[in-house]
Amino acid sequence: MEENSNFIKTIIKEDLETGKHDKIVTRFPPEPNGYLHIGHAKSIVINFGLADEFNGKTNLRFDDTNPLKEDQEYVDSIKEDVAWLGYEWDDLCYASNYFDEMYDRAVFLIKKGKAFVDDLSADEIREYRGTLTEPGKESPYRNRTVEENLDLFERMRKGEFGNGEKVLRAKIDMASPNINLRDPVIYRISHTSHHNTGDKWCIYPMYAFAHPLEDAIEGVTHSLCTTEFEDQRPFYNWVVAECEMKNVPQQIEFGRLNLTNTVMSKRKLKQLVEENYVDGWDDPRLPTISGLRRRGFTPEAIREFVAAAGVSKGYSTVDAQMLEHFVREDLKLKAPRTMGVLKPLKVVITNYPEGQVEWLDAEINPENPEMGTRKIPFSREIYVEQDDFMENPPKKYFRLFPGNEVRLKHAYFIKCEEVIKDEAGNVIELRCTYDPETKSGTGFTGRKVKGTLHWVDAKHAIPAEFRLYEPLILDADKEESEEEEKTFLDYVNKNSLEVLQGYIEPNMNEAKAQDKFQFFRHGYFNVDPKHTTADKLVFNRIVSLKSSFKL
């Protein structure tokens, strides 16, 4: 992370200076029930970054305590995403590896009189819990003997009861002002096969019980999480204390990262995927790490973005343009410059010799001369953008129109002489002339033109597909509104993807998946790894060239 200070860094620094800890241990603990998104990137950068800065260690831990929602596919994707972001975990851990110890700690709580088996249904438990202004009432099963609770819990483990028939609850205080301390459930029955433990268990610990134990078992010193877990901290501390764990981790909360016009809910992202609004978890319109990677965002840009967004307690929404700014900054010196025509219109240069081909010189990246030069073919027939021609242009239109002259990037001035249309009146071809004295790089100063167009040579051009993206959600406020919870799909942008068929320069014939380029005037593009084939290149636009965003 950057040298900027923040409240978490201050706490860690003080803990090391006072000798409370001689080495810090953090962890990134996702539940493998979906793909990681840009919000998780903040947690990754904070946990791994702080450990790196203070010479500590970070574990990657899968909080896999709910087999109904978890899958090996998600485990694999999370490992790939963390590594792609540039981080190496010290230990790879699974909550499920600690199920035996968690069970033993639950038995320990029963023996201390701090946990009991309850027969109330889930609805009844909610009814008994009370409200923020009214205390809860105790379960009629709360005062079972230790022996009875031990027997019932063991029978739960053996599979003698069905799902939902019984739970194990902590025995704390049904009148506590913190609802999380009103005898929370710590084990439930679920006759479900687990991706890691198979059919060994039919009871599983609840996340709020398991998580503090996992941290303590692994020797985590600073358990960093988002602020929605702040109310859970008293129970977190209760579990560590009452289970008499040797290591006592400290939970510290920070504000979540949210982006404008962006869905950040795993449930909603899953719905978009399963209902085919997008073409998978790696769709470039999604804020998933795999989606950002496929679109063409770089790990460097994401890390810089997270660092700039900062670490605070506050809940805030960051403009998505800020993320785009950092990818532009990262790619401007890395990405080769080239020309691509997305909506081609043929131009015939009538006074250029038939059969002749010139190979023009151009810098690969003018901002990074060390990248060298490339050769661009130029001949009698070329393609320009349809949008660069108007038959009846408005004032101050400086591109092609009948009688007007423009510069072709790296080449010559051309003048529009004739417009060819089809039977329906659509413009299908332009006839132009060129001035051989105006070749780029010769120092020609005879006259000036105001318009410079990009183009590709028709004879040598390579067909390509271009995918242009707009925000997937049109109104971020409505997407996050509780009253609109059931209708967020109403705000999906039906025009979030535009697919175009065009051409690129022949020097890109060896481009491969994930290669990135800056197309003159169009923006930064990435070779799509999912749809590119041996016969056709497909490009995802990462970002346009310019933004009004200011840091």
N, C-alpha and C positions, 0 to 999 in steps of 0.2 A: 504494500500500500504506500501511498504518498506520505511525505513527512507531516502533512496536516494533522494536528492533534484532534482528538475527540474524547468524549467522556469515557468510553471503554478503554481506550489506550491509557488514559490517565489512571484508571483503576488498576490496570495490569502493571503499569510502571511502579505504582506505589506498593503493590503486593510483592513485587520482586525486590524493591529497595528495602522494605521492612522485613524481608525474610519470610513472609507468609508462605511464599512458594519459591522454590529454587529453579523451577522450570514450569512454564505454562503448557497446558494441554487443552486444545480446543477440539471440536468435532463438527462435522457437517452431517446432520442426521435426517436425510429425507425419507419419507415413507414411499416405498416403491409401488405407488398406485397411480402413476401417471408420469409424464415427461417433465423434466425441469423447465422452468421459464425464466425470464429476465429477472423476476423477483428473487428467485433462488440464487441467481448470480451474485446478488448483493451479499447474501449469507455466505456464499462460497468465498468471495473476495475478502470479506471481513474475517472469517475464521482462519482461512489459510494465510491471508496476508499478515494478520497480527502474529500468528505463530511463527511465520518466517521472520518477521521483523525482530522478534524477541528470542530467536533461536529455540523456539519451542517445537511442539509436534501437533499434528492434526490428524484425527482419524476420520475416515469415511465410514459412516455407520448407517446401515439400513434399518429403519424403525419398522420392522416387519411383524407387527403384533396383530394385524387384522387380515387373515388369509382370504377373506371374501373379496377384497379389493386389490390384492397385490399379485404381481406376476413377474416372472423371470425377465420378460421383455423390458420391463421398466428398470429392473436392476442393471441390465446390460446397458441401457441407454444412459442411465445416470453416471455410470463409470466412464462411459465414452465422453460425456459432456464435461465432467470435471477435468479429465485429462486434456481435452481439447482446449479448455480455458487456461491451461498451462500450469496446473497444480498436481503435485504428487502427494498422495496420502501416506501416512506412516503405517497405520494398521487398517486393514479392511475388516470391518466388524458387522455383525448382524445381531439385532436384539434377540432374535430367535435362538442364537447360540447360548443365551443366558436364561432360557426358559427354566432349566432345572434350578438355578439359583433363585430366580424370581419366585418359583413355587415354594422353595424352602423359606424364603423371606416372608411369604404370605402365611405359611404355617407358623412361623415365628411370631407374627402379629397376632394370630389366633391365640397362641399360647399366652401372650401378654394381655389378652383381653381387648385387643385393639382392632379386631376384625371379626365379622360374623357372617354366616350363611343366611341369605334372605330369600324367602319364597315369594315376595311381592313381584308382580309383573312390572314391566318397564313403565307402563302407564300409571300404575299405582305408585311406583317410586317417584315419578314426576309429580303426582298429586300430593304426596306426602312431603315433598321437598320444601314447599312454601314459596314465597315470593321475595322480592327485594325489600318489601316492607313488612312482611309477615313471617314469623319463624316457621320452620317445618315441624312435623311431628314424627315421633319415633316409630319405627317399624315394630309390629307386634312380635317379630322374630329376633329383635335386637338383643334380648337378654338370654338367648340360648347359652347353655353351658359350654365351656371350652371343649369338653369331651364331645359333645354333640356336634359342635362346629367342625372339629377335626375329622370326625367320622363322615359328616356330610361332604366336606371339601374333598376328602379322599375318594368318596364315591362319585363326586362330580368328575374327578380326574379319570376314574375308571370307565366313565361313559354310561353310568346308570340312569342319567337324567337327560331329557331332551333339551333342545335349544330353548333358552328363555325360562326354563322351569326354576332355575335357581341362579343366584349370583353371590359372589363374595364381596362384602362391603367393608370399608374401613369404618371404625367406630370412633367418631370424633365429637361433633357437636351439632345437633339439628337446629339449634338456635343461633348458630354463628351468623354474623352479618355477611360473611363471605359464603355464598351458596356452594362454592367448591369444597367447603369443609363440612357440608351437611351429609355425612356418611356416604362419601362417593363410592361408586362401584369400582372394584379393582380387578375382578376376574369375572368373565362371562363364559357360558357354554357355547361352543360353536363346533359342530361336527363337520369340519371342513378340512380338507387336505391342505397342507402348507407347502409353499414352494421350496422351503429349505428343510423343514423337519418331517415332511410327509404326513403320515397318519399317527405319529407318536402322541400328539396332544389333541384333546377335544375341548380343553379349556384354554383360554388365552388371556393374558393380562391386558388391562386397559392401558392406553397410551400414557395417561397421566400418572399411573403407578409405575409403569415400566421405564419411562424416560429418566427419571431421577436415579433409578437403580442402575441403568446402563451407564450414565455419566459417572456414578460413584465407582462402579466396577472397573471402568476404564481409566480411572484416575484423572478425569477431566477436572481442570481447575476453574475454568470460566465457561459456563454453559450459556452461549449467546443465542438468543431467539428473538422473535418479533413481539411487539407490544401486546398482541392479543393473548399472550400467555402470562401477562403480568398478574392477572387475578389468580392464576394457577400457582404462583410462586409460593404462597403459604403451604399449599398441599405438597408441592415439590420438596420444601424444607422439612415438612412433617414426615414424609416417606423416608428421607435420608436419615433423619434423627431417630424415628421409631424403629426402623430396620437396623439401626446401630451400625451403619456403614462406616468403614474405616476412613475412606476418603470422603470429604465433604465439599462438593462442587458449589460454586456460586452462580445462580442464574441471573443474567443481565439482559434486559430487553432493549431493543432498538426499533425505530420506526420502519414499517414496510416500505418497499419501493413499488410505486404504482406509476403507470404511464397513461397519458391521455389517449383516448380512442383505442384502448387496449383491454382485452379480457384477461384477467389475471387469476381467475378462479379455475382450479383444476377440474371441478365438476362441469363448469361451462365449456372449458376447452375440450373435455371429453365428449360433451354433447355435440359440439361443432364437428368433431372427428367422426363420431358414430353415426350422425345424421347426414354425413357427406356434404356439409357446407364447405369443407376443405378436403384436400386429398391426402390427409394423414397428419400425424403429429408433427411431421417436419415440413408442413406447408409453409412457404415463405411469408404468408400473411400472419402467421401465428407468432406470439412472443416466446415460444419455446426455444431453448438453446439450439435444438436441432433444426428448428425452422429458421432461426437467425443465421445459423451456419450455412444452411442450404441457400438462403437468399444471398449470402456473401459477406455478412458481417464478420469481422475478425476478432479473435480473442483479445488482442491488444486494445481494440476500440471499446469492447465491452468492459474490460478492466478499468480503462481510463474514465469511462462514463460513470461507473459505479463510484470510483474515487471522487469524481467531481460532484456527484449527487450528495455525497457526504453521509455522515453517521450522526443521527440525532434520535431523540425520543419521539419526536413529532411524526404524525401521519401526514404525508403530503403526496401530491401527484406531480410528477415531473413531465414536462413537455417532451413528447416523443422525438421532436426535432433535435433535442439535445443529444440523444443517442446517434441520430443521423450525422450530426456535426462531428462527432468523434470518429466515425468510420471514414468520413471525407478526409479528416486530418491524417488518419492512418494511411489511407490509400494514395494520397496525392503524390507521394514520392515513390511508391511501390508499384502502382498499376501502370502498365504500358498504355500509351495513348494510341488510339486507332480510330477508324471511321466505319460506321455501320449505318445503313439506310433501312429504316424500319418500315416505311410505307413508300415503296419504290415507284418512281416515275422515270421512264426512259428518256434520255436526251441523246440526240444524234448531232454530232458536231460536223456539219456538212462540209466545211473547208479543211477538215483534218484528213491527212492522207489515209486512204483505205489500206488495211493490212499492217499499218505501222503501230508499234507499241513502244512507248517510252517508259523507262523505269526511273521514277522520281525518288529523291532522297528526302527522308523526314526523320526527325528525332523521335526516338521511342518514348521519351518523357522529357520535355523541355525543362522541367524543374529538377531533373536528375540526369544531367548529361552523361554520367557514367554508364547509363543503360544503353548508350550507343544509338545507332540509326537503323531504319528499316527501309525497304524498297517498296514503292507503290506503283503498280502498272497504270498507264494512262493511254487510252486509244480513242477511236472515233465514237464509240458508244459507251455511255456511262449511265448510272442511276443517281438521281437526286431524290430528296424527300418530296412527296406530294404537297406537303404543307409549305414548301419553299417556292411554290408557284401560285399566282393569282392572275386570272385573266383580266379582271377589273379591280385592281387594288385600291385601297384607301390611301389617303395622303400619308407620307412618311413610311411607306412600305418599301423596303430596300432590297427585297429579294427578286426572284425572277418574275417578270411580266413582259408582255410583248413590247419590244424596243428597249428594254432595260439591260444593263450590263452588270455582272457580278463577278466576284473572284471565286474560283474554285480553290479550296484549301490545298496548299502545296503545289498548285498547278498554274492555270492560266485564267485570264478574263474570258468569259463567254457572254454572248449577247443573244437574247431570245428573238428569233426572226419569224417563226411560224408555229402555230398550235395545231396539232392533229387530234381529232376527236372521233369517237366511234358513233354508230348510228343513234345511240341514245343521247349523244351530246356530251359524253364524259371525255375529259382530256386523257389521252392515252400515250401521247408522245410530244416532245418539244423538238423543234429544229433550231439549232443555234449555230453561231459561228464563233471562232476563237481568234484571239490576237496572239500570234507566236512571239511578239516582242514583250509580252507581259509575264513571262515565266517567273514563277516564284523563286526568289533567291538571286535573281540577276540584277537587282537594284533598279528595276524599272520605276521611273518617276514621272512618266509622261502625263498620266491622269490618275485620278483616284476614284474608287468605287466604295460605296458604303456597306455593301452586303458581301459576306463571305459564307459560302456554302460548303458543306461536306458532301461527299460523293463516293461511289465505288465504281471501278471499271467493270462494265457489263460482261466482257469476255472472260475475265478472270475471277469474278466475284463468287463467293461461296454462299449458298443459301443458308439461312439461319432463322430460328424462331426467337422472338423476343417477348418476354413476359413482364408487363408493367403492373405495378401494384399500388393500390390506394388503401387507406385504413379499412380494416375489416368491420369495425364498429363505428357508426356515424355519430353517436352521441355518448360520450364516455359517462356523463353524469347520469343519464337514464340507464345505462348499462349497470351502474353500481347502485342505483336506487332500489331500496328494499321493496317499494310498492310495485316496481317493474320486474321483480325477480323472475316471474313466470314468463315474461314476454321479451326478454333481452334479445331473442332471435328476431324480433320485429325491427331491430336496429342494425341488423347485418347489412352491410353495403353490398348490394347485388352487382355493383360495378367495381368491385375491389380488384378484379383481375382483367387485364386486357391482353390478348394474345395476338401478336403481329408476325407476319411472314416477310422477311426482307433479305438483305445481303450484307456480307462483311468482306473486308480486305482478304486477299489470298494468303497473306503472311500469317493468318491465324489458323491455317489448316491443321496445325498440330496442337491446338488448344485442347486442354483436357479438363475434366471435372474439377470444379473449385478454383480454376484459374480466373483471375480478376483483371478487368480492363476498364479504362475510361474511354467511352465512345464520345467523340467530339460533339459537343452541344447536347448530348442526351443524358449523360451521367455515368455512374459507375455500374458495371455489370459483372455478374458471376456466371460461370458455366455451370448449368444445373446438373447435379449428379444423378438425378432421378429420371429425367426425360431425354438427356443427351444420348445419342446412339452413335455407332460407327458411321452412319450415313447422314446424321443431322446434328448440328450444334444447337443447343437451346440455352438462351441467356436469361437470367433473372436480373431485373434492375434492382440494384441494392439501394441506391439513392440517386436523386437528380443532382445536378452539379452545384446548384446554389440554394442557399436557405437564408431566410431572414432572421434565423435564430442567432442571438448574441449571448455569450456566456456572461 
